Amino acid sequence: MIPKGISPNGDDKNDNFDLTGFNVRKISIFNRYGKEVFTQGAYTNEWYGQDKKGNELPTGTYYYSIELGNGDSKTGWVYINREE
């Protein structure tokens, strides 16, 4: 199941966008305006809510496009919660 939210606060609970088991070939994350803010090939759970330059993205809803190793793709949303 693809997570609907992450809370990158360093408590080791939902800190990253965990797609273990999905064999992700490429992931792209977009903000609410459709601007690509993060992309990664051969993704292995490196997204902790940061942009392409490593800056923290603000709390909010983001949209993803995932290309899987078997040729399928998935799209959806993920919420970043930075509040304590």
PDB file of N, CA, C and O in Angstrom:
ATOM      1  N   MET A   1       0.837  -1.184   0.000  1.00  0.00           N
ATOM      2  CA  MET A   1       0.000   0.000   0.000  1.00  0.00           C
ATOM      3  C   MET A   1       0.883   1.249   0.000  1.00  0.00           C
ATOM      4  O   MET A   1       1.851   1.330   0.756  1.00  0.00           O
ATOM      5  N   ILE A   2       0.554   2.195  -0.828  1.00  0.00           N
ATOM      6  CA  ILE A   2       1.310   3.441  -0.908  1.00  0.00           C
ATOM      7  C   ILE A   2       0.851   4.366   0.219  1.00  0.00           C
ATOM      8  O   ILE A   2      -0.347   4.603   0.375  1.00  0.00           O
ATOM      9  N   PRO A   3       1.792   4.888   1.002  1.00  0.00           N
ATOM     10  CA  PRO A   3       1.423   5.767   2.117  1.00  0.00           C
ATOM     11  C   PRO A   3       0.722   7.037   1.633  1.00  0.00           C
ATOM     12  O   PRO A   3       1.003   7.537   0.544  1.00  0.00           O
ATOM     13  N   LYS A   4      -0.180   7.544   2.446  1.00  0.00           N
ATOM     14  CA  LYS A   4      -0.885   8.790   2.139  1.00  0.00           C
ATOM     15  C   LYS A   4      -0.264   9.983   2.850  1.00  0.00           C
ATOM     16  O   LYS A   4      -0.689  11.120   2.649  1.00  0.00           O
ATOM     17  N   GLY A   5       0.741   9.726   3.681  1.00  0.00           N
ATOM     18  CA  GLY A   5       1.368  10.837   4.379  1.00  0.00           C
ATOM     19  C   GLY A   5       2.718  10.464   4.949  1.00  0.00           C
ATOM     20  O   GLY A   5       3.002   9.294   5.203  1.00  0.00           O
ATOM     21  N   ILE A   6       3.550  11.480   5.149  1.00  0.00           N
ATOM     22  CA  ILE A   6       4.827  11.314   5.832  1.00  0.00           C
ATOM     23  C   ILE A   6       4.955  12.426   6.865  1.00  0.00           C
ATOM     24  O   ILE A   6       4.377  13.502   6.714  1.00  0.00           O
ATOM     25  N   SER A   7       5.716  12.151   7.911  1.00  0.00           N
ATOM     26  CA  SER A   7       5.985  13.153   8.947  1.00  0.00           C
ATOM     27  C   SER A   7       7.486  13.145   9.238  1.00  0.00           C
ATOM     28  O   SER A   7       7.934  12.521  10.200  1.00  0.00           O
ATOM     29  N   PRO A   8       8.254  13.838   8.405  1.00  0.00           N
ATOM     30  CA  PRO A   8       9.714  13.803   8.514  1.00  0.00           C
ATOM     31  C   PRO A   8      10.242  14.618   9.694  1.00  0.00           C
ATOM     32  O   PRO A   8      10.776  15.715   9.525  1.00  0.00           O
ATOM     33  N   ASN A   9      10.079  14.053  10.892  1.00  0.00           N
ATOM     34  CA  ASN A   9      10.494  14.764  12.104  1.00  0.00           C
ATOM     35  C   ASN A   9      11.589  14.028  12.871  1.00  0.00           C
ATOM     36  O   ASN A   9      11.937  14.428  13.982  1.00  0.00           O
ATOM     37  N   GLY A  10      12.131  12.966  12.296  1.00  0.00           N
ATOM     38  CA  GLY A  10      13.246  12.273  12.920  1.00  0.00           C
ATOM     39  C   GLY A  10      12.883  11.252  13.976  1.00  0.00           C
ATOM     40  O   GLY A  10      13.766  10.780  14.692  1.00  0.00           O
ATOM     41  N   ASP A  11      11.601  10.891  14.099  1.00  0.00           N
ATOM     42  CA  ASP A  11      11.208   9.911  15.120  1.00  0.00           C
ATOM     43  C   ASP A  11      11.198   8.477  14.582  1.00  0.00           C
ATOM     44  O   ASP A  11      10.788   7.556  15.288  1.00  0.00           O
ATOM     45  N   ASP A  12      11.643   8.286  13.345  1.00  0.00           N
ATOM     46  CA  ASP A  12      11.689   6.976  12.686  1.00  0.00           C
ATOM     47  C   ASP A  12      10.313   6.371  12.437  1.00  0.00           C
ATOM     48  O   ASP A  12      10.203   5.164  12.222  1.00  0.00           O
ATOM     49  N   LYS A  13       9.268   7.183  12.464  1.00  0.00           N
ATOM     50  CA  LYS A  13       7.907   6.735  12.149  1.00  0.00           C
ATOM     51  C   LYS A  13       7.390   7.580  10.994  1.00  0.00           C
ATOM     52  O   LYS A  13       7.144   8.775  11.155  1.00  0.00           O
ATOM     53  N   ASN A  14       7.228   6.969   9.850  1.00  0.00           N
ATOM     54  CA  ASN A  14       6.712   7.657   8.659  1.00  0.00           C
ATOM     55  C   ASN A  14       7.574   8.847   8.243  1.00  0.00           C
ATOM     56  O   ASN A  14       7.060   9.834   7.715  1.00  0.00           O
ATOM     57  N   ASP A  15       8.883   8.755   8.481  1.00  0.00           N
ATOM     58  CA  ASP A  15       9.774   9.864   8.139  1.00  0.00           C
ATOM     59  C   ASP A  15       9.995  10.007   6.639  1.00  0.00           C
ATOM     60  O   ASP A  15      10.272  11.106   6.158  1.00  0.00           O
ATOM     61  N   ASN A  16       9.878   8.913   5.896  1.00  0.00           N
ATOM     62  CA  ASN A  16      10.106   8.975   4.451  1.00  0.00           C
ATOM     63  C   ASN A  16       8.943   8.326   3.703  1.00  0.00           C
ATOM     64  O   ASN A  16       8.086   7.666   4.291  1.00  0.00           O
ATOM     65  N   PHE A  17       8.943   8.535   2.403  1.00  0.00           N
ATOM     66  CA  PHE A  17       7.911   7.971   1.525  1.00  0.00           C
ATOM     67  C   PHE A  17       8.342   6.548   1.198  1.00  0.00           C
ATOM     68  O   PHE A  17       9.077   6.315   0.238  1.00  0.00           O
ATOM     69  N   ASP A  18       7.880   5.611   1.998  1.00  0.00           N
ATOM     70  CA  ASP A  18       8.339   4.218   1.956  1.00  0.00           C
ATOM     71  C   ASP A  18       7.574   3.429   0.898  1.00  0.00           C
ATOM     72  O   ASP A  18       6.390   3.127   1.054  1.00  0.00           O
ATOM     73  N   LEU A  19       8.281   3.107  -0.176  1.00  0.00           N
ATOM     74  CA  LEU A  19       7.692   2.329  -1.268  1.00  0.00           C
ATOM     75  C   LEU A  19       8.374   0.973  -1.396  1.00  0.00           C
ATOM     76  O   LEU A  19       8.479   0.420  -2.491  1.00  0.00           O
ATOM     77  N   THR A  20       8.834   0.446  -0.270  1.00  0.00           N
ATOM     78  CA  THR A  20       9.479  -0.860  -0.246  1.00  0.00           C
ATOM     79  C   THR A  20       8.557  -1.901  -0.878  1.00  0.00           C
ATOM     80  O   THR A  20       7.370  -1.966  -0.557  1.00  0.00           O
ATOM     81  N   GLY A  21       9.108  -2.711  -1.773  1.00  0.00           N
ATOM     82  CA  GLY A  21       8.340  -3.769  -2.415  1.00  0.00           C
ATOM     83  C   GLY A  21       7.685  -3.376  -3.728  1.00  0.00           C
ATOM     84  O   GLY A  21       7.094  -4.223  -4.398  1.00  0.00           O
ATOM     85  N   PHE A  22       7.779  -2.105  -4.109  1.00  0.00           N
ATOM     86  CA  PHE A  22       7.135  -1.657  -5.343  1.00  0.00           C
ATOM     87  C   PHE A  22       8.046  -1.679  -6.561  1.00  0.00           C
ATOM     88  O   PHE A  22       7.558  -1.509  -7.678  1.00  0.00           O
ATOM     89  N   ASN A  23       9.350  -1.881  -6.393  1.00  0.00           N
ATOM     90  CA  ASN A  23      10.306  -1.891  -7.508  1.00  0.00           C
ATOM     91  C   ASN A  23      10.137  -0.637  -8.364  1.00  0.00           C
ATOM     92  O   ASN A  23       9.829  -0.714  -9.553  1.00  0.00           O
ATOM     93  N   VAL A  24      10.347   0.521  -7.731  1.00  0.00           N
ATOM     94  CA  VAL A  24      10.151   1.814  -8.389  1.00  0.00           C
ATOM     95  C   VAL A  24      11.331   2.132  -9.306  1.00  0.00           C
ATOM     96  O   VAL A  24      12.479   2.199  -8.866  1.00  0.00           O
ATOM     97  N   ARG A  25      11.027   2.324 -10.578  1.00  0.00           N
ATOM     98  CA  ARG A  25      12.055   2.706 -11.548  1.00  0.00           C
ATOM     99  C   ARG A  25      12.296   4.211 -11.497  1.00  0.00           C
ATOM    100  O   ARG A  25      13.435   4.665 -11.610  1.00  0.00           O
ATOM    101  N   LYS A  26      11.210   4.994 -11.325  1.00  0.00           N
ATOM    102  CA  LYS A  26      11.333   6.448 -11.249  1.00  0.00           C
ATOM    103  C   LYS A  26      10.149   7.006 -10.478  1.00  0.00           C
ATOM    104  O   LYS A  26       9.025   6.517 -10.589  1.00  0.00           O
ATOM    105  N   ILE A  27      10.426   8.043  -9.692  1.00  0.00           N
ATOM    106  CA  ILE A  27       9.358   8.748  -8.991  1.00  0.00           C
ATOM    107  C   ILE A  27       9.514  10.237  -9.239  1.00  0.00           C
ATOM    108  O   ILE A  27      10.627  10.763  -9.263  1.00  0.00           O
ATOM    109  N   SER A  28       8.396  10.906  -9.421  1.00  0.00           N
ATOM    110  CA  SER A  28       8.367  12.358  -9.529  1.00  0.00           C
ATOM    111  C   SER A  28       7.326  12.867  -8.545  1.00  0.00           C
ATOM    112  O   SER A  28       6.235  12.309  -8.434  1.00  0.00           O
ATOM    113  N   ILE A  29       7.676  13.935  -7.830  1.00  0.00           N
ATOM    114  CA  ILE A  29       6.778  14.565  -6.866  1.00  0.00           C
ATOM    115  C   ILE A  29       6.492  15.979  -7.362  1.00  0.00           C
ATOM    116  O   ILE A  29       7.398  16.693  -7.793  1.00  0.00           O
ATOM    117  N   PHE A  30       5.217  16.375  -7.296  1.00  0.00           N
ATOM    118  CA  PHE A  30       4.787  17.682  -7.784  1.00  0.00           C
ATOM    119  C   PHE A  30       4.075  18.443  -6.674  1.00  0.00           C
ATOM    120  O   PHE A  30       3.423  17.844  -5.819  1.00  0.00           O
ATOM    121  N   ASN A  31       4.205  19.781  -6.694  1.00  0.00           N
ATOM    122  CA  ASN A  31       3.461  20.589  -5.734  1.00  0.00           C
ATOM    123  C   ASN A  31       2.044  20.818  -6.254  1.00  0.00           C
ATOM    124  O   ASN A  31       1.673  20.297  -7.306  1.00  0.00           O
ATOM    125  N   ARG A  32       1.268  21.584  -5.528  1.00  0.00           N
ATOM    126  CA  ARG A  32      -0.140  21.783  -5.892  1.00  0.00           C
ATOM    127  C   ARG A  32      -0.324  22.559  -7.188  1.00  0.00           C
ATOM    128  O   ARG A  32      -1.416  22.575  -7.755  1.00  0.00           O
ATOM    129  N   TYR A  33       0.737  23.199  -7.657  1.00  0.00           N
ATOM    130  CA  TYR A  33       0.670  23.946  -8.915  1.00  0.00           C
ATOM    131  C   TYR A  33       1.144  23.117 -10.109  1.00  0.00           C
ATOM    132  O   TYR A  33       1.148  23.600 -11.241  1.00  0.00           O
ATOM    133  N   GLY A  34       1.544  21.871  -9.854  1.00  0.00           N
ATOM    134  CA  GLY A  34       1.995  20.999 -10.925  1.00  0.00           C
ATOM    135  C   GLY A  34       3.479  21.095 -11.224  1.00  0.00           C
ATOM    136  O   GLY A  34       3.958  20.482 -12.178  1.00  0.00           O
ATOM    137  N   LYS A  35       4.217  21.859 -10.419  1.00  0.00           N
ATOM    138  CA  LYS A  35       5.664  21.982 -10.613  1.00  0.00           C
ATOM    139  C   LYS A  35       6.364  20.774 -10.000  1.00  0.00           C
ATOM    140  O   LYS A  35       6.114  20.415  -8.849  1.00  0.00           O
ATOM    141  N   GLU A  36       7.247  20.150 -10.784  1.00  0.00           N
ATOM    142  CA  GLU A  36       8.009  19.020 -10.257  1.00  0.00           C
ATOM    143  C   GLU A  36       8.999  19.541  -9.222  1.00  0.00           C
ATOM    144  O   GLU A  36       9.826  20.401  -9.522  1.00  0.00           O
ATOM    145  N   VAL A  37       8.910  19.013  -7.998  1.00  0.00           N
ATOM    146  CA  VAL A  37       9.791  19.472  -6.921  1.00  0.00           C
ATOM    147  C   VAL A  37      10.837  18.432  -6.545  1.00  0.00           C
ATOM    148  O   VAL A  37      11.829  18.757  -5.892  1.00  0.00           O
ATOM    149  N   PHE A  38      10.622  17.176  -6.956  1.00  0.00           N
ATOM    150  CA  PHE A  38      11.570  16.107  -6.655  1.00  0.00           C
ATOM    151  C   PHE A  38      11.429  15.027  -7.712  1.00  0.00           C
ATOM    152  O   PHE A  38      10.325  14.735  -8.171  1.00  0.00           O
ATOM    153  N   THR A  39      12.545  14.437  -8.094  1.00  0.00           N
ATOM    154  CA  THR A  39      12.525  13.286  -8.993  1.00  0.00           C
ATOM    155  C   THR A  39      13.707  12.393  -8.656  1.00  0.00           C
ATOM    156  O   THR A  39      14.769  12.874  -8.262  1.00  0.00           O
ATOM    157  N   GLN A  40      13.517  11.101  -8.812  1.00  0.00           N
ATOM    158  CA  GLN A  40      14.582  10.151  -8.477  1.00  0.00           C
ATOM    159  C   GLN A  40      14.387   8.897  -9.308  1.00  0.00           C
ATOM    160  O   GLN A  40      13.292   8.335  -9.346  1.00  0.00           O
ATOM    161  N   GLY A  41      15.442   8.458  -9.969  1.00  0.00           N
ATOM    162  CA  GLY A  41      15.436   7.179 -10.657  1.00  0.00           C
ATOM    163  C   GLY A  41      15.893   6.096  -9.703  1.00  0.00           C
ATOM    164  O   GLY A  41      16.617   6.381  -8.749  1.00  0.00           O
ATOM    165  N   ALA A  42      15.485   4.861  -9.941  1.00  0.00           N
ATOM    166  CA  ALA A  42      15.853   3.724  -9.076  1.00  0.00           C
ATOM    167  C   ALA A  42      15.615   4.074  -7.607  1.00  0.00           C
ATOM    168  O   ALA A  42      16.511   3.941  -6.773  1.00  0.00           O
ATOM    169  N   TYR A  43      14.411   4.515  -7.306  1.00  0.00           N
ATOM    170  CA  TYR A  43      14.047   5.014  -5.975  1.00  0.00           C
ATOM    171  C   TYR A  43      14.117   3.930  -4.910  1.00  0.00           C
ATOM    172  O   TYR A  43      13.578   2.836  -5.080  1.00  0.00           O
ATOM    173  N   THR A  44      14.789   4.250  -3.812  1.00  0.00           N
ATOM    174  CA  THR A  44      14.854   3.344  -2.653  1.00  0.00           C
ATOM    175  C   THR A  44      14.573   4.113  -1.370  1.00  0.00           C
ATOM    176  O   THR A  44      15.368   4.082  -0.430  1.00  0.00           O
ATOM    177  N   ASN A  45      13.448   4.795  -1.337  1.00  0.00           N
ATOM    178  CA  ASN A  45      12.935   5.489  -0.152  1.00  0.00           C
ATOM    179  C   ASN A  45      13.771   6.687   0.280  1.00  0.00           C
ATOM    180  O   ASN A  45      13.932   6.929   1.476  1.00  0.00           O
ATOM    181  N   GLU A  46      14.312   7.448  -0.691  1.00  0.00           N
ATOM    182  CA  GLU A  46      15.124   8.617  -0.366  1.00  0.00           C
ATOM    183  C   GLU A  46      14.331   9.896  -0.127  1.00  0.00           C
ATOM    184  O   GLU A  46      14.923  10.911   0.240  1.00  0.00           O
ATOM    185  N   TRP A  47      13.019   9.884  -0.320  1.00  0.00           N
ATOM    186  CA  TRP A  47      12.278  11.137  -0.196  1.00  0.00           C
ATOM    187  C   TRP A  47      11.756  11.317   1.221  1.00  0.00           C
ATOM    188  O   TRP A  47      10.927  10.549   1.709  1.00  0.00           O
ATOM    189  N   TYR A  48      12.272  12.359   1.861  1.00  0.00           N
ATOM    190  CA  TYR A  48      11.885  12.738   3.220  1.00  0.00           C
ATOM    191  C   TYR A  48      11.154  14.075   3.215  1.00  0.00           C
ATOM    192  O   TYR A  48      11.127  14.771   4.230  1.00  0.00           O
ATOM    193  N   GLY A  49      10.564  14.437   2.085  1.00  0.00           N
ATOM    194  CA  GLY A  49       9.857  15.710   1.987  1.00  0.00           C
ATOM    195  C   GLY A  49      10.748  16.862   1.573  1.00  0.00           C
ATOM    196  O   GLY A  49      10.486  18.010   1.931  1.00  0.00           O
ATOM    197  N   GLN A  50      11.805  16.566   0.817  1.00  0.00           N
ATOM    198  CA  GLN A  50      12.719  17.617   0.373  1.00  0.00           C
ATOM    199  C   GLN A  50      12.543  17.881  -1.122  1.00  0.00           C
ATOM    200  O   GLN A  50      12.008  17.051  -1.857  1.00  0.00           O
ATOM    201  N   ASP A  51      13.007  19.059  -1.556  1.00  0.00           N
ATOM    202  CA  ASP A  51      12.975  19.355  -2.984  1.00  0.00           C
ATOM    203  C   ASP A  51      14.241  18.832  -3.653  1.00  0.00           C
ATOM    204  O   ASP A  51      15.051  18.152  -3.023  1.00  0.00           O
ATOM    205  N   LYS A  52      14.405  19.154  -4.931  1.00  0.00           N
ATOM    206  CA  LYS A  52      15.550  18.657  -5.706  1.00  0.00           C
ATOM    207  C   LYS A  52      16.890  19.117  -5.149  1.00  0.00           C
ATOM    208  O   LYS A  52      17.910  18.460  -5.357  1.00  0.00           O
ATOM    209  N   LYS A  53      16.892  20.260  -4.432  1.00  0.00           N
ATOM    210  CA  LYS A  53      18.133  20.805  -3.872  1.00  0.00           C
ATOM    211  C   LYS A  53      18.358  20.379  -2.426  1.00  0.00           C
ATOM    212  O   LYS A  53      19.357  20.757  -1.815  1.00  0.00           O
ATOM    213  N   GLY A  54      17.435  19.593  -1.877  1.00  0.00           N
ATOM    214  CA  GLY A  54      17.569  19.129  -0.505  1.00  0.00           C
ATOM    215  C   GLY A  54      16.901  20.009   0.532  1.00  0.00           C
ATOM    216  O   GLY A  54      17.014  19.744   1.729  1.00  0.00           O
ATOM    217  N   ASN A  55      16.201  21.057   0.094  1.00  0.00           N
ATOM    218  CA  ASN A  55      15.496  21.944   1.017  1.00  0.00           C
ATOM    219  C   ASN A  55      14.174  21.317   1.453  1.00  0.00           C
ATOM    220  O   ASN A  55      13.504  20.657   0.659  1.00  0.00           O
ATOM    221  N   GLU A  56      13.805  21.523   2.710  1.00  0.00           N
ATOM    222  CA  GLU A  56      12.537  20.998   3.217  1.00  0.00           C
ATOM    223  C   GLU A  56      11.366  21.654   2.502  1.00  0.00           C
ATOM    224  O   GLU A  56      11.313  22.876   2.367  1.00  0.00           O
ATOM    225  N   LEU A  57      10.431  20.834   2.046  1.00  0.00           N
ATOM    226  CA  LEU A  57       9.188  21.346   1.488  1.00  0.00           C
ATOM    227  C   LEU A  57       8.220  21.612   2.636  1.00  0.00           C
ATOM    228  O   LEU A  57       8.258  20.909   3.646  1.00  0.00           O
ATOM    229  N   PRO A  58       7.355  22.614   2.499  1.00  0.00           N
ATOM    230  CA  PRO A  58       6.419  22.920   3.580  1.00  0.00           C
ATOM    231  C   PRO A  58       5.318  21.869   3.716  1.00  0.00           C
ATOM    232  O   PRO A  58       5.073  21.075   2.807  1.00  0.00           O
ATOM    233  N   THR A  59       4.670  21.887   4.865  1.00  0.00           N
ATOM    234  CA  THR A  59       3.505  21.045   5.104  1.00  0.00           C
ATOM    235  C   THR A  59       2.503  21.253   3.974  1.00  0.00           C
ATOM    236  O   THR A  59       2.283  22.379   3.527  1.00  0.00           O
ATOM    237  N   GLY A  60       1.902  20.167   3.521  1.00  0.00           N
ATOM    238  CA  GLY A  60       0.899  20.278   2.471  1.00  0.00           C
ATOM    239  C   GLY A  60       0.754  18.996   1.678  1.00  0.00           C
ATOM    240  O   GLY A  60       1.420  17.996   1.947  1.00  0.00           O
ATOM    241  N   THR A  61      -0.125  19.045   0.700  1.00  0.00           N
ATOM    242  CA  THR A  61      -0.392  17.903  -0.168  1.00  0.00           C
ATOM    243  C   THR A  61       0.456  18.006  -1.429  1.00  0.00           C
ATOM    244  O   THR A  61       0.544  19.062  -2.056  1.00  0.00           O
ATOM    245  N   TYR A  62       1.073  16.893  -1.782  1.00  0.00           N
ATOM    246  CA  TYR A  62       1.907  16.792  -2.977  1.00  0.00           C
ATOM    247  C   TYR A  62       1.399  15.611  -3.798  1.00  0.00           C
ATOM    248  O   TYR A  62       0.710  14.732  -3.282  1.00  0.00           O
ATOM    249  N   TYR A  63       1.739  15.604  -5.048  1.00  0.00           N
ATOM    250  CA  TYR A  63       1.246  14.581  -5.962  1.00  0.00           C
ATOM    251  C   TYR A  63       2.420  13.811  -6.539  1.00  0.00           C
ATOM    252  O   TYR A  63       3.476  14.385  -6.807  1.00  0.00           O
ATOM    253  N   TYR A  64       2.238  12.517  -6.731  1.00  0.00           N
ATOM    254  CA  TYR A  64       3.335  11.693  -7.228  1.00  0.00           C
ATOM    255  C   TYR A  64       2.938  10.975  -8.510  1.00  0.00           C
ATOM    256  O   TYR A  64       1.766  10.712  -8.777  1.00  0.00           O
ATOM    257  N   SER A  65       3.958  10.674  -9.280  1.00  0.00           N
ATOM    258  CA  SER A  65       3.855   9.809 -10.448  1.00  0.00           C
ATOM    259  C   SER A  65       4.981   8.799 -10.312  1.00  0.00           C
ATOM    260  O   SER A  65       6.151   9.168 -10.220  1.00  0.00           O
ATOM    261  N   ILE A  66       4.622   7.528 -10.299  1.00  0.00           N
ATOM    262  CA  ILE A  66       5.594   6.460 -10.075  1.00  0.00           C
ATOM    263  C   ILE A  66       5.608   5.537 -11.285  1.00  0.00           C
ATOM    264  O   ILE A  66       4.562   5.061 -11.728  1.00  0.00           O
ATOM    265  N   GLU A  67       6.799   5.290 -11.813  1.00  0.00           N
ATOM    266  CA  GLU A  67       6.984   4.295 -12.868  1.00  0.00           C
ATOM    267  C   GLU A  67       7.566   3.046 -12.216  1.00  0.00           C
ATOM    268  O   GLU A  67       8.618   3.103 -11.579  1.00  0.00           O
ATOM    269  N   LEU A  68       6.881   1.928 -12.377  1.00  0.00           N
ATOM    270  CA  LEU A  68       7.321   0.682 -11.765  1.00  0.00           C
ATOM    271  C   LEU A  68       8.184  -0.123 -12.729  1.00  0.00           C
ATOM    272  O   LEU A  68       8.139   0.082 -13.942  1.00  0.00           O
ATOM    273  N   GLY A  69       8.955  -1.022 -12.184  1.00  0.00           N
ATOM    274  CA  GLY A  69       9.849  -1.852 -12.976  1.00  0.00           C
ATOM    275  C   GLY A  69       9.145  -2.727 -13.993  1.00  0.00           C
ATOM    276  O   GLY A  69       9.740  -3.102 -15.002  1.00  0.00           O
ATOM    277  N   ASN A  70       7.871  -3.062 -13.743  1.00  0.00           N
ATOM    278  CA  ASN A  70       7.125  -3.919 -14.676  1.00  0.00           C
ATOM    279  C   ASN A  70       6.428  -3.123 -15.780  1.00  0.00           C
ATOM    280  O   ASN A  70       5.690  -3.693 -16.584  1.00  0.00           O
ATOM    281  N   GLY A  71       6.659  -1.801 -15.822  1.00  0.00           N
ATOM    282  CA  GLY A  71       6.060  -0.968 -16.857  1.00  0.00           C
ATOM    283  C   GLY A  71       4.784  -0.273 -16.436  1.00  0.00           C
ATOM    284  O   GLY A  71       4.337   0.647 -17.120  1.00  0.00           O
ATOM    285  N   ASP A  72       4.183  -0.684 -15.328  1.00  0.00           N
ATOM    286  CA  ASP A  72       2.983  -0.023 -14.827  1.00  0.00           C
ATOM    287  C   ASP A  72       3.351   1.331 -14.230  1.00  0.00           C
ATOM    288  O   ASP A  72       4.520   1.612 -13.966  1.00  0.00           O
ATOM    289  N   SER A  73       2.334   2.161 -14.023  1.00  0.00           N
ATOM    290  CA  SER A  73       2.547   3.438 -13.350  1.00  0.00           C
ATOM    291  C   SER A  73       1.427   3.665 -12.345  1.00  0.00           C
ATOM    292  O   SER A  73       0.329   3.124 -12.474  1.00  0.00           O
ATOM    293  N   LYS A  74       1.732   4.472 -11.352  1.00  0.00           N
ATOM    294  CA  LYS A  74       0.763   4.821 -10.321  1.00  0.00           C
ATOM    295  C   LYS A  74       0.853   6.318 -10.078  1.00  0.00           C
ATOM    296  O   LYS A  74       1.934   6.905 -10.131  1.00  0.00           O
ATOM    297  N   THR A  75      -0.294   6.925  -9.811  1.00  0.00           N
ATOM    298  CA  THR A  75      -0.339   8.337  -9.457  1.00  0.00           C
ATOM    299  C   THR A  75      -1.209   8.488  -8.225  1.00  0.00           C
ATOM    300  O   THR A  75      -2.058   7.642  -7.944  1.00  0.00           O
ATOM    301  N   GLY A  76      -0.995   9.557  -7.499  1.00  0.00           N
ATOM    302  CA  GLY A  76      -1.787   9.808  -6.309  1.00  0.00           C
ATOM    303  C   GLY A  76      -1.234  10.990  -5.547  1.00  0.00           C
ATOM    304  O   GLY A  76      -0.487  11.803  -6.091  1.00  0.00           O
ATOM    305  N   TRP A  77      -1.606  11.076  -4.285  1.00  0.00           N
ATOM    306  CA  TRP A  77      -1.174  12.195  -3.459  1.00  0.00           C
ATOM    307  C   TRP A  77      -0.540  11.688  -2.176  1.00  0.00           C
ATOM    308  O   TRP A  77      -0.779  10.560  -1.744  1.00  0.00           O
ATOM    309  N   VAL A  78       0.276  12.552  -1.575  1.00  0.00           N
ATOM    310  CA  VAL A  78       0.905  12.272  -0.286  1.00  0.00           C
ATOM    311  C   VAL A  78       0.959  13.590   0.488  1.00  0.00           C
ATOM    312  O   VAL A  78       1.259  14.641  -0.079  1.00  0.00           O
ATOM    313  N   TYR A  79       0.670  13.521   1.768  1.00  0.00           N
ATOM    314  CA  TYR A  79       0.650  14.711   2.616  1.00  0.00           C
ATOM    315  C   TYR A  79       1.920  14.766   3.451  1.00  0.00           C
ATOM    316  O   TYR A  79       2.286  13.782   4.094  1.00  0.00           O
ATOM    317  N   ILE A  80       2.592  15.907   3.443  1.00  0.00           N
ATOM    318  CA  ILE A  80       3.740  16.130   4.330  1.00  0.00           C
ATOM    319  C   ILE A  80       3.229  16.858   5.559  1.00  0.00           C
ATOM    320  O   ILE A  80       2.656  17.943   5.456  1.00  0.00           O
ATOM    321  N   ASN A  81       3.438  16.255   6.729  1.00  0.00           N
ATOM    322  CA  ASN A  81       3.051  16.875   7.991  1.00  0.00           C
ATOM    323  C   ASN A  81       4.320  17.207   8.761  1.00  0.00           C
ATOM    324  O   ASN A  81       5.007  16.309   9.249  1.00  0.00           O
ATOM    325  N   ARG A  82       4.627  18.472   8.870  1.00  0.00           N
ATOM    326  CA  ARG A  82       5.821  18.911   9.596  1.00  0.00           C
ATOM    327  C   ARG A  82       5.471  19.455  10.975  1.00  0.00           C
ATOM    328  O   ARG A  82       6.355  19.914  11.698  1.00  0.00           O
ATOM    329  N   GLU A  83       4.218  19.411  11.343  1.00  0.00           N
ATOM    330  CA  GLU A  83       3.806  19.945  12.640  1.00  0.00           C
ATOM    331  C   GLU A  83       4.116  18.954  13.741  1.00  0.00           C
ATOM    332  O   GLU A  83       4.061  17.742  13.533  1.00  0.00           O
ATOM    333  N   GLU A  84       4.435  19.464  14.890  1.00  0.00           N
ATOM    334  CA  GLU A  84       4.775  18.621  16.051  1.00  0.00           C
ATOM    335  C   GLU A  84       3.524  18.045  16.673  1.00  0.00           C
ATOM    336  O   GLU A  84       3.606  17.312  17.659  1.00  0.00           O
TER     337      GLU A  84
END
